Amino acid sequence: MAEDPSVPLSGGITPMQQMLASGTGALFTSLFVTPLDVVKIRLQAQKTPFSKVLSVQSMPWSIHQPKWKCFLYCNGLMDHLYVCQNGNSCMAWYKTPTRFTGTLDAFVKIIRYEGIRSLWSGLPPTLVMAVPATVIYFTSYDQLRDFLRAKIDSKGRYIPLVAGAIARLGAVTVISPLELIRTKMQSRQLSYRELRVCIQSAVAQDGWLSLWRGWGPTVLRDVPFSALYWYNYELVKEWLCRKFCLNEATFMINFTSGAISGVVAAILTLPFDVVKTQRQVELGDMETLQVTASKSSSTWLLMQRIRAESGTRGLFAGFLPRVIKVAPACAIMISTYEFGKTFFQKMNQEQRLNGL
């Protein structure tokens, strides 16, 4: 039987279908994980004044700043810098109708007093970056993995590791300037019509490379995470399929494999996440307060400084929150993505059979 030329590579689905599957997975992941982060931020805001939220709650090291106007927000796919002007533009995040006694109490009271939509406040603007980044990342990974297996080694266990690292590097490189521009627009209250002016002024002042400010620390965390994630995901999935005598992975096997591999990758790359968090917040400080960047240091020196100030534990600060967030996000994303690919595979097979 001849292959349909309209359905190339990647298990019988087209790149466009891969993009649709990954985009759907990104939406599901964001819808599930965002409420967890909203509640986390609201609990942080309750414990400390707005001006100290970042310096007290997110930083295990001592940074002496008189005022913070931004914090990190995660929708399960990306960390975003969320800009606040003295709390005025963050009313959805910092409403406090009553005090929360814990996570479950926060969920109940936010829904009761503010409506269920408040659990997804801040989601739409971050999806503008997260969905394209995820589509580029997952589609690139599948295409690269299949290409390397076809050209180099069809059974090589290192193929997912290499493909995952390259795919993530490409996605971060494409999205990094867009995320920086989004932060600039938000901090200066710019409209989308002024986007071109914003880009031109940044390039004229600091050159084209300034659009990739913050790229280095992000790559240092995300590329190793991606390489470890895909390597372990393929390994765990294969092992579970053998254990349960299955020819193809089920939804639950994909879900479990994604959760396990996500946790392993998150733990091993946690020190880089700590460094990346500090760098990203410093970048937000530069954009919102219009201050000059402090003298930059290498990642290794920064890690040494954190270790000197807070001990080895400082490099693994935020261990539990990161694992709790990463495990379900990775599980939902990969299982939804694989489910979408299976759906399109079956649809394409039916179309080919009907065309005979």
N, C-alpha and C positions, 0 to 999 in steps of 0.2 A: 504493500500500500504506500503510495507516494505521500510525502509530507505536504501539508498545506503551507505554502510560502507566507501566508499572512499570520502564521503562528510560529515565530522563530524561538528556538532555544527555551531555556528556563522552564522545563517541565511542561511544555505545551501551552504556555500563555504568553501574551505579548507584553512588551515593556509598559504599554499603556494600562494593561490590566494589572500589572504589578504595582503601578503607581496608584491605581484606584484602591487596591487591597491595602497598601501601606497607608494611604490617606484615611481610609475608614478606620484602620487600627489606631492611627494617631488621634482621631476624634474620640473613639471609645476610651482610650487611655487617659486623655485629658479630662473627659467628663467624670471619670472615676477618681482620679488622683487629686484634681484641683480642690475639692472640698476638704481633703485632708490637710493640704497646705494652708488653705484659708483659715481653718480652725487653729492650726499651729501658730500662724501669725497673730491671730486675735488673742490667743492665750499669752503670747509673748508681749503684746501691746498692753495687756492687763497687768502683767507683772512689773513692767518697767515703763518709765515715761517715754513718749515718742522719740525724744532726742537721744535716748540711750538704747533703743531697741537693738540696733546692730552691734554697738560696741560691747554691750553686756551679754546678749543672748547668742550671737553668732561667732564671736571672737574669743578664742581661748587665750589669746595673747593680749598684751597691753598696748592699745593704741589710744593716744590722748587726743580726741577731737572734741571741740566744743558743741558741734551740731551735726546730726546726720539727717539727710533728706531722702534716703533711698534704702531699699532692702531687697533681699533676694526672694524671688517667688518662683515656684516650680509647678508646672502643669503635668509633670510625669515624663515629659520628653526633653525639656530644656530648662536650664536655670535662666531666669530673666531678671534684669535690674529694674525694679519698679520705683519710679521717682515720685517723691512727695514733697510738696512745698509747705513745710511746717505743719503737715497733717491736713492742710486744706483740701488738697486734691485726692485725699485717701479716705474720704468719709465712709465709703463702703467697707473699708478695711478696719476702721477704728471706731465705729459706733459701739457704745458700751451701754445698752439699755439696762443691763444688770450684770452682776459678777458671775463668772463661770467657775464651777468647782472642779471641772475636769473635762476631758475630751468629749465624752458622751453628753455631759450636761451642756457643753458649748453647742454641739449639734442640735440638741433639742431646743435650746433657747434662741439660737439664731433663726431656726425655722419658725418658731412660734412668734417671735417679736419682729422679725425683719422679712420673713418670707423665704421660701426654699431657694429662690433665685440668688439670694445673697451668698450661698455656698459656692457659686460659680462667678463671683464678682472678680473682675480683672482677667477673665479667661479670653474673651474675644481678641483683644489686642495682641496677646501672646501667641494665639493660634496662627496669626498672620505669619509668624516666623517658624513656629514649631511644625506645622503641617508640611510646608515646603521642604524644610530641613529633613524631616522624617521620610518624605517621599524620595528625595535625592539619595539619602543614606541607604534605605532598604532596597530600592531598585538597583542602585549601584552595586551593593553587596551581592545580590543574586546574579547580576550580569557578570561581575568580576569572578565570582566563584565558578560559574559554569564555564567561562572562558578559560580560566586557569586549569580547570579539570580536563577540558578538551585539548588544550595545547601542551600541558606540562605533565600532569600526573592525576589520573582519574581517581586514584585511591589515596592520594596524599592527605594525611591528617593536618598538615600545616596550611593547606589551602584556605580553610575558613579564617585562620588567624591572619594570613596576609591580606585576603580580600576584605576582611572586617576593618583592618587598620587603614587600608587605602581608601575604602569607601567613606569612613568617618573623617579622614583627613580632607577629602574633597568636599564633604558636606559642611564641615566647619569653615573651610576656606571660602565657600560661596556665601554662607549665612552670616559670618562674622561682621562684615561691613554693614549689612542690613540691620543687624541687632544694634550696632553702635549708632547708626543713624536714627533708629527708633528711640534710643535713649536720649539722643540730642533733641529730637522733636518733642518728646514728652517733657523734658526738663525745661525747655524754653517755650513751651506752650505753642508750638508751631502747628500749622495745619498741613495736610498732605499736599496742598497746592504749593507750599513753600519747600517741598522736599528737594527740588533741584537747587534752590538757593543754598540750602543747608549743605548739600554735597559740595557745591562749588566753593563755598567759604572754607569748608574743612580742608579741601584739597589745596586751595590757594595758600592757606596758612601753614599747613604742615606737610603737604605732599600727599601723593596717592597712598603711600604705605600707612599713613595715619588712620585710614579707614579700617586697617587690620589691627589696631591697637587692642591688646588683650587676646590676640590670636594664640600667642605662644603658650600661656598657662592653660588655655582651653584645650589645645592640641595635646599638651603633656598629660592631661587627665583623660580626655575622651578617646584618644587613639589607643593607648594601652587597654582602657576599659573595653573598647569595641573588639580589639583583637582577642582578649581573654574571654569576652562574652560569647562570641561566635564559635571560638574553638571549643569551649566547654559545652555550649548549646548543642552543637552537632555531636559531640562525644556522648553527652548524657542522653540525648534523644536516641542515638543508635543503641546504647546500652539498654535503655528501657524497652525499645522495640524487640531486642533479642530476649530480654527477660520475660516478656509477655507473649513471645512468639508471634509478633505482628510484622507483616510486610511493609505497612505504612503507619506512620505516627498518627495517633488519634488527637482530638482536641485537647484532652486532659494530659496526654504525654507532652505535647507542645507547651501547654501551660506550665506543667511541672518543670520541664527542662529549662524554660525561660526564667522561671523564678530561681531555680538553683544556680544557673550560670550567672544571673544578674547579681545575686548575693555574693558569689565568689569574686566576681570582677569588682564589685563595689568595695569589698573588704581590702583587696589587694591594692586598689588605687586610691584608698581613702586619704593618705598623706598628700597626694597630688590634688585631691578635692579641697583639702584645707587651704593649700596655697592658692588654688584657683579662686576660692571664695574671697580671700583677702585681696587678690589682685583685681577681681571684678568689682568689689566694693570701692576700692581706691579709684578705679576708673569712673565709677558713678559719682564719687566725691568731686573728681575733677570736672565732670560735666555739669553737676548741679550747683556747686559752690564757685565754679570758675577759678579754681586754685591751680597753682603750678604743680606738676607731678613731682613727687619726692624722688630722690635718687634711687633708680632701679637697681635691684640686685638679682643675681641669678637665683633660680629656683632652689638650687642646693644650699646657697647661703641663707635664703629665706627659711628653709626647713631647719637649718642649724639654729637660726635665731629663735624660731618657735620652740624647738627642743630645749634650748637654753633657758627660755622664759617659763615654759609650761611642762617641761619634761617630755618623755616619749609619748605620754598620754595626749599631749597637745597635738601631735601629728595624727591622732585617731579621734579627735574631738568630733562629736556628732555621729558616732558610730551607729547607735541604735536608730535614730531618726532616718539616717540615710538608708539603712537596710530595710526598714519598714516601708519606706517610700519606693525604693528601687525594685524590691521583690515583686509586688503586685503590678507595678508599671511595666516591667519587662515581661512578666507572665501574660498580661492582658494584650500588650502590643504584639508579641510574637504569635500568640495563639489566634488572635483575630486576623493577623496578616496571613498566617498559614491557612486559616479557614477560608479567607477570601481567595487565595490562590487555588485551593481545592475546588471552590465553587466555579471559578473561571475555567479550570481544567475540564471539569465535567461538562460545562456549557460548550466548550470548544469541541470536545469529543462528540457530543450529540449533534452539533452543527456539521461536523465532518461526515458522520454516519448518515445524516439526512441528505447530504449532498451527493452521496454515492448513487 
